[in-house]
């Protein structure tokens, strides 16, 4: 296979095996933890302060920028 052709097993940024493993892990987590427990875990993961909330939003912004192939700190106005 040449470097210019994509691996036919690839599916977006992952592959079918990874997608199945992720789905299985999520299903196991949901089966192991009841709805109330999952809601409690979500509440526990929420930011505890305004500073933490801003840090979480910034981390998400940087992650999304990388996912789109941009460097952190890049914005459309930097063109």
Beta strands, then each sheet from edge to edge (+ up, - down):
strand 1: 10-11
strand 2: 14-15
sheet 1: 1+ 2-
end
